[in-house]
Amino acid sequence: MAILDILTIPDERLKQASEPVTLFDAGLRSFIADLEQTRQAGPAAVGIAAPQAGRSQRIVIVDVSGRPKTANHGYMVLVNPEIIRWEGFELGREGCLSVPDYTGNVIRAERIELSAQDPDGQFHEYAMEGFEARAVQHEVDHLDGLLFLDRLVSRRTDLFRRKIYQKGIQRKEKGGT
């Protein structure tokens, strides 16, 4: 397994729509293992999409199980995911491995139904809500060449520079030990 390089804005490959996966083999499973290792190496990443690692295929990984009091399906590898139903709307803050310096307020559906294949090509359907639904929508957007930046209502009021704290400096500024 390997940690893959993450594409960041303004890399044009992030704006391309991805191709469906048609071959479910050991090469696919190996790439998924590398993609998962890359997600785990990212700062608090709950999801990752293949295009972020430079592979234009419809593959995402989402795992929000580490978030307390969040309804979820656990670790999911979603191949060729398609949102087949959505309802409600909710504003929430999002960040992205491919947009490392910013977070933003994005409106997403509160609840979704999703159809996807697993790494062996078997079809599954999921009903999701809340943070898990938001994370999946964010990752599926990557497959269509969209970033959360494309969904901001206003870059002036809904985009925020990410704060970066360095150990030691934060304590000195706050007068800590």
C-alpha positions, 0 to 999 in steps of 0.5 A: 500500500502507498500514500498517494499524492493529493491533487489540489486547486487549481489542478484542472484534473479536479474539474473533469468528470470521472469514468465508470468502473467496469473492471472489478479486479485485483488492480481495483482493490489495490488502488482502493487500499492505497486510496484508503491509506491516503484518506487515513493520512489526511488531516481528519479526512472522513472521505476521499474520491479517486479523482483527488488522487489523479485517477478519473474513476467513479470511486469514493471512500467514506467513513464517518463512524469516528464522529460521535452521535452520527448515524452511519453505515461505517466504512464504505467503498462506493463504486459508481455511486449514484444519488437516486433521491434526496430531500430537505436542505441544510447549510453546513461547513465543509473542508476538503483535502484538495482545498487545504487552505479554506473551508466553506458553508455549503447547502446540501440535501439532509437525506439521500438514497444512494445506489452503488457497487462494492469493490466486487461489483455487487450492487447496494442501496443506502439511505443516509442522513445528516453528516454522512449524507453530506460527506457522500454528496461532497465526495460524489461531487468530485466524481462530477468535477465539482468542488465545494467551492463550486457550491458556495452561495457567496465566496465573500460570505461563505468562504473562510481561510482555514486556521493553522495552529503550530504546537508551541506557538499557540500556547505562547499566544494564549499564555499557556505552559 
